[in-house]
Amino acid sequence: MSNHKPIKSASTSAEEIIAWGEANKMETCFDRAQKLKPCPVGETGACCKVCHMGPCRLIGKNAEEEATGVCGASLSTVAARNFVRMIAAGTAAHSDHARDMANTLLAAATGEVKDFKITDIRKLYKVAGILEIEFEGRPVNDVAKDVAETFLQDFGRQNGQINYCRRAPKKTQERWKKYGIAPRGIDREVVEAMHRTNIGVDHDPDHLLTHGLRTALADGWGGCMISTDITDILFGTPRPIKAEASFGIFKEDEVNLVVHGHEPTLAELIVDVVSTDEMINYAKSKGAKGINLGGMCCTANEVLMRHGIPTAGGFTNQELGIMTGLIDALSVDVQCIMPAITKLSEKFHTKIITTSPKAMIPGAIHVEHDEHHPRETAEKIVRMAIDNFPNRTTKGSHITQKFPLIGGFSDEYIEYMQGGKWRGSYRPLNDAIMAGRVRGVVGLAGCDNPRVQSTGLHKFLAVELIKNDVLIVSTGCGSAACGTAGHGNGC
């Protein structure tokens, strides 16, 4: 039997911290992934627990027929139900974020919130044009108000289809119409998915999965696009910018504050607050040389591609970041936050601060994001990080390695780089693809997973696709994995 120890992460810095944690008896997601083997029934989608008669384990076959649940549901039906419910949950999460962004845009446009303003008017007008909203000669805030209200209608729409379906190529729209999968309203598709997958409703696997496609499109062409465009309107459309990645971004002589999660509104104000003379002087009064802001997961990408704020990585790096012993405060909002970080933080001085009214973690300090006075919330969080700096100890696995990267390759910039301000176009890229010089473009995204070599899949795909003349645009943990691997990626 081989005594070879499996590599848990494709990042050498992550491996170093993991080894340090094991030597100091600190449990991480990598240890839990080894101890908690996947349920062999649930892993194949063969466990049904949507009603009071379950859970039903659909394993094996009797002499005459396929195993079924108590109600008679087949394995194919149960597996389809489980998958569609996962799609509904993901769509709900992304789209609820988009709803918050639309409400923030509306509040900024009406003057209800003073801390945010329309930053990219050009992008606002572009979006207004897509939505068929008149913008020429009108006050900017009036246009923004109409855009926000039009987006909000897409959540509760009952008939027709969501507005951004019109952005798809005509052939794609025709295909959606043929199969009946053009999303009507974002909330409607999520609710219908939950209804169809309940006991006694939809039992045809293909019919279930067809609605899964419609729900997924509500996410991609609804929630994801809406939130992306509003974020650009409010905070500026990204352009290429230099930054750094990996655990080496943390500084031993400065206050290290990390923003983690998915919502950019509070993070944007934290970026502003940490650079004020008031906060810098306050940090110096506590013995620090300054304030060092870093990011984790998708919030990291938001502030990286607009301000060059460095990233410590994605999903599986959040515990490891704490284990450097250098993070004074970790501010989290929603999605991809491991509740394990509060227990781990007890071994260090790090303060875990939850900020969303939708998400609290036992053991964390809750400083709720006040949507009407967000700057006050940001200032409070920054002060908490500074006040905690004198409590830092020297224990931890300090990492110095970091990698340079360039992020900020937005749709608008990619058009610009191919044709300039007035002739922006994808034509040069399309010509290169048609001529065979470039074989295609791949979007590399998705969280990393401690049940396989963490970040290894992203790193492998990036290297192999580029070798084969395929361009990559990355986002989310895909960007974090490429950045921490030393690939100067575009995100």
C-alpha positions as CSV (number, residue, x, y, z in Angstrom):
1,M,0.0,0.0,0.0
2,S,1.3,3.4,-0.9
3,N,2.0,5.9,1.8
4,H,1.9,8.8,-0.7
5,K,0.0,11.7,0.8
6,P,-2.6,13.1,-1.6
7,I,-2.2,16.6,-2.8
8,K,-5.3,18.6,-1.5
9,S,-4.7,21.8,-3.5
10,A,-3.1,22.7,-6.7
11,S,-1.8,25.8,-5.0
12,T,1.6,25.3,-3.3
13,S,0.8,28.2,-0.8
14,A,-2.5,26.5,0.1
15,E,-0.7,23.2,0.6
16,E,1.7,24.8,2.9
17,I,-1.0,26.2,5.1
18,I,-3.0,22.9,5.0
19,A,0.1,21.1,6.3
20,W,0.7,23.7,9.0
21,G,-2.9,23.3,10.1
22,E,-2.7,19.5,10.3
23,A,0.5,19.7,12.4
24,N,-1.4,22.1,14.7
25,K,-4.6,19.9,14.8
26,M,-6.7,22.5,13.0
27,E,-9.6,21.1,11.0
28,T,-10.5,22.5,7.6
29,C,-12.9,21.7,4.8
30,F,-10.2,19.4,3.4
31,D,-10.2,17.3,6.5
32,R,-14.0,17.2,6.6
33,A,-14.2,16.2,3.0
34,Q,-12.0,13.2,3.8
35,K,-13.9,12.2,6.9
36,L,-17.4,12.8,5.5
37,K,-17.5,10.6,2.4
38,P,-20.4,11.3,0.0
39,C,-23.6,9.4,0.7
40,P,-23.6,6.8,-2.0
41,V,-27.4,7.1,-2.4
42,G,-27.6,10.9,-2.4
43,E,-24.6,11.1,-4.7
44,T,-26.5,9.5,-7.5
45,G,-29.7,11.5,-6.9
46,A,-31.4,8.3,-5.6
47,C,-32.7,9.8,-2.3
48,C,-36.0,11.5,-2.1
49,K,-37.0,13.6,0.9
50,V,-39.6,16.0,-0.5
51,C,-42.5,14.6,1.5
52,H,-43.5,13.2,4.9
53,M,-43.3,9.6,3.7
54,G,-39.6,9.8,3.0
55,P,-36.7,9.8,2.9
56,C,-36.9,7.1,0.3
57,R,-33.7,5.3,-0.7
58,L,-34.1,4.1,-4.3
59,I,-31.4,1.4,-4.4
60,G,-31.3,-1.9,-6.2
61,K,-34.1,-3.7,-8.1
62,N,-36.5,-6.3,-7.1
63,A,-37.2,-9.3,-9.3
64,E,-39.7,-7.6,-11.5
65,E,-39.3,-3.9,-11.6
66,E,-37.1,-0.9,-10.9
67,A,-37.0,0.4,-7.3
68,T,-39.4,3.2,-6.6
69,G,-40.3,5.5,-3.7
70,V,-43.4,4.9,-1.5
71,C,-45.4,7.0,-3.9
72,G,-44.2,5.1,-6.9
73,A,-41.7,7.7,-8.2
74,S,-38.9,6.2,-10.3
75,L,-35.2,6.8,-9.9
76,S,-35.2,8.9,-13.0
77,T,-38.0,11.1,-11.6
78,V,-36.4,11.5,-8.2
79,A,-33.0,12.3,-9.7
80,A,-34.6,14.9,-12.0
81,R,-36.5,16.4,-9.1
82,N,-33.3,16.7,-7.0
83,F,-31.4,18.4,-9.9
84,V,-34.2,20.9,-10.6
85,R,-34.4,21.8,-7.0
86,M,-30.7,22.6,-7.0
87,I,-31.2,24.8,-10.1
88,A,-34.0,26.6,-8.4
89,A,-31.9,27.3,-5.3
90,G,-29.0,28.6,-7.3
91,T,-31.3,30.8,-9.4
92,A,-33.0,32.1,-6.2
93,A,-29.6,33.0,-4.8
94,H,-28.2,34.8,-7.8
95,S,-31.4,36.5,-8.6
96,D,-32.1,37.7,-5.1
97,H,-28.7,39.4,-5.3
98,A,-29.9,41.0,-8.5
99,R,-33.1,42.2,-6.9
100,D,-31.0,43.9,-4.2
101,M,-28.9,45.6,-6.8
102,A,-32.0,46.8,-8.7
103,N,-33.4,48.2,-5.4
104,T,-30.1,49.9,-4.7
105,L,-30.1,51.5,-8.2
106,L,-33.6,52.7,-7.6
107,A,-32.7,54.2,-4.2
108,A,-29.7,55.9,-5.7
109,A,-31.8,57.3,-8.6
110,T,-34.5,58.7,-6.4
111,G,-32.0,60.1,-3.9
112,E,-33.2,57.8,-1.1
113,V,-29.6,56.7,-0.6
114,K,-26.9,59.4,-0.8
115,D,-23.8,57.2,-0.7
116,F,-24.2,55.8,-4.2
117,K,-24.5,57.5,-7.6
118,I,-24.6,56.7,-11.3
119,T,-20.9,56.3,-12.2
120,D,-21.1,54.9,-15.7
121,I,-23.6,57.0,-17.6
122,R,-22.6,55.4,-20.9
123,K,-23.4,51.9,-19.6
124,L,-26.7,53.2,-18.2
125,Y,-27.7,54.5,-21.7
126,K,-26.6,51.2,-23.3
127,V,-28.8,49.2,-20.9
128,A,-31.7,51.7,-21.4
129,G,-31.4,51.2,-25.1
130,I,-31.7,47.4,-24.8
131,L,-34.7,47.8,-22.5
132,E,-36.2,50.3,-25.1
133,I,-36.3,53.1,-22.6
134,E,-35.9,56.6,-24.0
135,F,-32.8,58.3,-22.6
136,E,-31.7,61.1,-24.9
137,G,-32.3,64.6,-23.4
138,R,-33.5,63.2,-20.1
139,P,-32.0,63.6,-16.6
140,V,-29.7,60.7,-15.8
141,N,-31.5,59.8,-12.5
142,D,-34.8,59.6,-14.3
143,V,-33.4,57.2,-16.8
144,A,-31.8,55.2,-14.0
145,K,-35.2,55.0,-12.2
146,D,-36.9,53.7,-15.2
147,V,-34.2,51.1,-15.8
148,A,-34.4,49.9,-12.1
149,E,-38.2,49.7,-12.2
150,T,-38.1,47.8,-15.5
151,F,-35.6,45.3,-14.1
152,L,-37.8,44.8,-11.0
153,Q,-40.7,43.9,-13.2
154,D,-38.8,40.9,-14.4
155,F,-38.9,39.3,-11.0
156,G,-42.7,39.2,-10.7
157,R,-43.6,39.0,-14.4
158,Q,-46.3,36.3,-14.9
159,N,-46.5,36.1,-18.7
160,G,-44.4,36.9,-21.8
161,Q,-40.6,36.7,-21.1
162,I,-37.9,38.6,-19.2
163,N,-36.5,41.6,-21.0
164,Y,-33.0,40.3,-21.5
165,C,-34.1,37.4,-23.6
166,R,-34.0,39.9,-26.5
167,R,-30.2,40.0,-26.1
168,A,-29.8,36.4,-27.3
169,P,-29.1,35.6,-31.0
170,K,-32.3,35.2,-33.0
171,K,-31.6,31.5,-33.6
172,T,-31.2,31.0,-29.9
173,Q,-34.5,32.8,-29.2
174,E,-36.2,30.6,-31.8
175,R,-34.8,27.5,-30.1
176,W,-36.1,28.6,-26.7
177,K,-39.5,29.3,-28.2
178,K,-39.6,25.9,-29.9
179,Y,-38.9,24.1,-26.6
180,G,-40.9,26.5,-24.4
181,I,-38.1,27.4,-22.2
182,A,-37.9,31.2,-22.5
183,P,-38.2,32.4,-18.9
184,R,-41.3,34.4,-18.1
185,G,-40.5,35.9,-14.7
186,I,-37.6,35.0,-12.4
187,D,-39.6,34.4,-9.3
188,R,-42.3,32.5,-11.2
189,E,-39.8,30.0,-12.6
190,V,-38.3,29.4,-9.2
191,V,-41.7,28.9,-7.5
192,E,-42.9,26.6,-10.3
193,A,-39.7,24.5,-10.0
194,M,-40.5,24.0,-6.3
195,H,-44.1,23.2,-7.1
196,R,-43.4,20.7,-9.9
197,T,-40.8,18.8,-7.8
198,N,-43.2,18.4,-4.8
199,I,-44.9,15.1,-4.1
200,G,-47.6,14.2,-6.6
201,V,-47.0,16.8,-9.3
202,D,-44.6,16.4,-12.2
203,H,-43.4,12.8,-12.7
204,D,-41.9,12.9,-16.2
205,P,-38.1,13.3,-15.9
206,D,-37.8,15.0,-19.3
207,H,-40.6,17.4,-18.5
208,L,-39.0,18.2,-15.2
209,L,-35.6,18.9,-16.7
210,T,-37.2,21.1,-19.4
211,H,-38.4,23.4,-16.7
212,G,-35.0,23.1,-15.1
213,L,-33.6,24.7,-18.3
214,R,-36.1,27.5,-18.2
215,T,-35.2,28.2,-14.5
216,A,-31.5,28.2,-15.4
217,L,-32.1,30.7,-18.2
218,A,-34.0,32.9,-15.7
219,D,-30.8,32.9,-13.7
220,G,-28.3,33.5,-16.6
221,W,-30.4,35.9,-18.7
222,G,-32.1,37.4,-15.7
223,G,-30.4,37.6,-12.3
224,C,-26.8,37.3,-13.5
225,M,-27.0,39.8,-16.3
226,I,-29.1,42.3,-14.3
227,S,-26.7,42.3,-11.4
228,T,-23.7,42.6,-13.6
229,D,-25.1,45.6,-15.6
230,I,-26.4,47.4,-12.5
231,T,-23.0,47.0,-10.7
232,D,-21.3,48.5,-13.7
233,I,-23.8,51.4,-13.8
234,L,-23.3,52.2,-10.1
235,F,-19.6,51.5,-9.7
236,G,-18.1,51.7,-13.1
237,T,-17.5,49.2,-16.0
238,P,-14.2,47.4,-15.4
239,R,-11.1,48.0,-17.5
240,P,-7.8,46.1,-17.3
241,I,-6.1,46.7,-14.0
242,K,-3.1,45.3,-12.2
243,A,-3.6,43.3,-9.0
244,E,-2.1,40.5,-7.0
245,A,-3.3,37.1,-5.8
246,S,-2.6,34.4,-3.1
247,F,-2.0,34.5,0.7
248,G,1.1,36.7,0.3
249,I,-1.2,39.7,-0.1
250,F,-1.5,40.0,3.7
251,K,0.9,42.4,5.5
252,E,2.4,41.8,8.9
253,D,2.8,45.5,9.7
254,E,-0.7,46.6,8.5
255,V,-4.3,46.1,9.5
256,N,-5.6,43.3,7.2
257,L,-9.3,43.5,6.5
258,V,-10.9,41.0,4.1
259,V,-14.2,41.3,2.3
260,H,-15.8,38.0,1.4
261,G,-19.0,36.9,-0.3
262,H,-20.9,38.2,-3.3
263,E,-22.4,41.6,-2.8
264,P,-20.4,44.7,-3.9
265,T,-22.3,47.5,-2.4
266,L,-20.8,47.5,1.1
267,A,-17.4,46.4,-0.2
268,E,-17.3,49.5,-2.5
269,L,-17.7,51.8,0.4
270,I,-15.1,49.9,2.5
271,V,-12.7,50.5,-0.4
272,D,-13.3,54.2,0.0
273,V,-13.2,54.3,3.8
274,V,-9.9,52.5,4.2
275,S,-8.1,55.1,2.1
276,T,-9.3,58.1,4.2
277,D,-6.8,60.0,6.3
278,E,-9.0,59.6,9.3
279,M,-8.9,55.8,9.2
280,I,-5.2,55.6,8.2
281,N,-4.3,57.8,11.1
282,Y,-6.5,55.8,13.4
283,A,-4.7,52.6,12.3
284,K,-1.3,54.2,13.0
285,S,-2.5,55.1,16.5
286,K,-2.9,51.4,17.1
287,G,0.6,50.6,16.0
288,A,-0.1,49.7,12.3
289,K,1.6,51.3,9.3
290,G,-1.6,51.4,7.4
291,I,-4.7,49.4,6.3
292,N,-4.4,46.6,3.8
293,L,-7.7,45.5,2.1
294,G,-8.0,42.2,0.5
295,G,-10.8,40.0,-0.9
296,M,-12.2,36.5,-1.0
297,C,-14.5,34.8,-3.6
298,C,-16.7,37.0,-5.8
299,T,-16.7,40.1,-3.7
300,A,-12.9,40.0,-4.2
301,N,-13.4,40.0,-8.0
302,E,-15.7,43.0,-7.8
303,V,-13.2,45.2,-6.0
304,L,-10.2,43.7,-7.8
305,M,-11.4,44.6,-11.3
306,R,-12.5,48.1,-10.4
307,H,-9.8,49.1,-7.8
308,G,-7.0,46.6,-8.1
309,I,-7.7,45.3,-4.6
310,P,-5.7,42.0,-4.2
311,T,-7.4,38.6,-3.8
312,A,-6.6,35.8,-1.4
313,G,-8.5,33.3,-3.5
314,G,-11.8,31.5,-3.7
315,F,-14.1,29.2,-1.8
316,T,-11.7,26.7,-0.2
317,N,-9.2,29.4,0.7
318,Q,-11.3,31.2,3.4
319,E,-10.3,28.9,6.3
320,L,-6.7,28.9,5.1
321,G,-6.6,32.7,5.0
322,I,-7.6,32.8,8.7
323,M,-4.8,30.3,9.4
324,T,-2.2,32.7,8.2
325,G,-2.8,34.5,11.5
326,L,-2.8,37.9,9.8
327,I,-6.4,38.6,9.1
328,D,-7.7,41.1,11.7
329,A,-11.3,41.1,10.4
330,L,-13.2,39.1,7.8
331,S,-16.4,40.8,6.6
332,V,-18.9,38.4,5.0
333,D,-22.3,38.8,3.3
334,V,-24.0,36.0,1.4
335,Q,-23.2,32.9,-0.6
336,C,-20.1,30.7,-0.3
337,I,-19.5,31.5,3.4
338,M,-18.5,28.5,5.4
339,P,-20.0,28.5,8.9
340,A,-16.8,26.7,10.0
341,I,-14.8,30.0,9.9
342,T,-16.3,31.2,13.2
343,K,-15.1,28.1,15.1
344,L,-11.7,28.3,13.4
345,S,-11.3,32.0,14.2
346,E,-11.5,31.2,17.9
347,K,-7.9,29.8,17.6
348,F,-6.7,33.2,16.3
349,H,-7.6,36.8,16.9
350,T,-9.6,37.2,13.7
351,K,-13.1,38.7,14.0
352,I,-15.8,37.3,11.7
353,I,-18.4,40.0,10.9
354,T,-21.7,39.1,9.2
355,T,-23.3,42.0,7.4
356,S,-26.4,40.8,5.5
357,P,-29.9,40.8,7.1
358,K,-30.4,37.5,5.3
359,A,-27.4,35.6,6.7
360,M,-26.1,35.2,10.2
361,I,-23.6,32.7,11.6
362,P,-23.4,31.6,15.2
363,G,-20.2,32.9,16.8
364,A,-19.9,35.9,14.4
365,I,-20.4,39.6,15.2
366,H,-23.3,41.0,13.3
367,V,-23.0,44.5,11.9
368,E,-26.0,44.8,9.6
369,H,-25.5,46.6,6.3
370,D,-27.8,49.6,6.6
371,E,-28.9,50.2,3.0
372,H,-29.8,53.8,3.7
373,H,-26.6,54.7,5.5
374,P,-24.1,52.2,4.1
375,R,-21.0,54.3,4.7
376,E,-21.6,54.3,8.5
377,T,-21.6,50.5,8.4
378,A,-18.4,50.5,6.4
379,E,-16.7,52.8,8.9
380,K,-17.8,50.7,11.8
381,I,-16.3,47.5,10.2
382,V,-13.0,49.2,9.4
383,R,-12.7,50.5,12.9
384,M,-13.4,47.0,14.3
385,A,-10.5,45.6,12.2
386,I,-8.2,48.4,13.3
387,D,-9.1,47.9,17.0
388,N,-8.3,44.2,16.7
389,F,-4.8,44.8,15.2
390,P,-3.1,45.0,18.6
391,N,-4.6,41.6,19.5
392,R,-2.7,39.9,16.7
393,T,-0.3,37.1,17.7
394,T,2.6,35.7,15.7
395,K,1.1,32.3,15.3
396,G,-0.1,31.2,11.9
397,S,1.3,30.0,8.7
398,H,2.6,33.2,7.2
399,I,2.9,33.0,3.4
400,T,4.9,35.5,1.3
401,Q,4.3,34.2,-2.2
402,K,1.9,36.2,-4.4
403,F,1.4,36.5,-8.1
404,P,0.7,39.5,-10.4
405,L,-2.4,39.4,-12.5
406,I,-4.5,41.6,-14.7
407,G,-8.3,41.7,-14.3
408,G,-11.1,43.8,-15.6
409,F,-11.8,42.4,-19.1
410,S,-15.4,43.4,-19.4
411,D,-17.6,43.0,-22.4
412,E,-17.3,46.7,-23.2
413,Y,-13.5,46.7,-22.9
414,I,-13.1,43.6,-25.1
415,E,-15.1,45.4,-27.8
416,Y,-13.1,48.5,-27.3
417,M,-9.7,46.7,-27.6
418,Q,-10.8,45.3,-30.9
419,G,-12.0,48.5,-32.6
420,G,-11.6,51.6,-30.4
421,K,-14.2,53.9,-28.9
422,W,-16.3,54.4,-32.0
423,R,-15.7,51.1,-33.9
424,G,-15.8,48.7,-31.0
425,S,-16.7,45.2,-32.3
426,Y,-16.2,41.5,-31.9
427,R,-15.4,41.2,-35.6
428,P,-11.6,40.7,-35.3
429,L,-12.2,37.9,-32.9
430,N,-15.0,36.3,-35.0
431,D,-12.7,36.5,-38.1
432,A,-9.9,34.8,-36.1
433,I,-12.3,32.0,-35.1
434,M,-13.6,31.5,-38.6
435,A,-10.0,31.4,-39.9
436,G,-9.1,28.8,-37.4
437,R,-6.4,30.9,-35.7
438,V,-8.5,30.9,-32.5
439,R,-10.5,27.7,-31.9
440,G,-13.1,29.3,-29.6
441,V,-13.7,31.1,-26.3
442,V,-14.5,29.4,-23.0
443,G,-16.0,30.9,-19.9
444,L,-14.2,29.4,-16.9
445,A,-16.2,29.7,-13.7
446,G,-17.5,27.8,-10.7
447,C,-16.4,27.1,-7.1
448,D,-13.5,24.9,-6.2
449,N,-14.2,21.7,-4.3
450,P,-12.2,20.1,-1.5
451,R,-13.4,16.6,-2.5
452,V,-11.1,16.8,-5.5
453,Q,-7.7,18.6,-5.8
454,S,-8.8,22.1,-5.0
455,T,-8.4,24.6,-7.8
456,G,-6.7,21.8,-9.8
457,L,-9.6,21.5,-12.3
458,H,-9.6,25.2,-13.1
459,K,-5.8,25.3,-13.4
460,F,-5.8,22.2,-15.7
461,L,-8.5,23.4,-17.9
462,A,-6.9,26.9,-18.3
463,V,-3.5,25.4,-19.3
464,E,-4.9,22.8,-21.7
465,L,-7.4,25.1,-23.4
466,I,-4.8,27.9,-23.9
467,K,-2.4,25.3,-25.3
468,N,-5.0,24.4,-27.9
469,D,-5.6,28.0,-29.0
470,V,-8.8,28.5,-27.0
471,L,-9.2,31.9,-25.3
472,I,-10.5,32.0,-21.7
473,V,-12.6,34.5,-19.9
474,S,-12.8,33.6,-16.2
475,T,-14.9,34.8,-13.3
476,G,-15.7,33.7,-9.7
477,C,-13.6,31.0,-8.2
478,G,-12.3,30.2,-11.7
479,S,-10.6,33.6,-11.7
480,A,-9.3,33.1,-8.2
481,A,-7.9,29.7,-9.1
482,C,-6.1,31.0,-12.1
483,G,-4.8,34.1,-10.3
484,T,-3.4,32.1,-7.3
485,A,-1.8,29.6,-9.7
486,G,0.2,32.4,-11.3
487,H,-1.8,32.7,-14.5
488,G,-2.1,36.5,-15.1
489,N,-5.7,36.0,-15.9
490,G,-8.5,38.1,-17.3
491,C,-11.6,38.3,-15.1
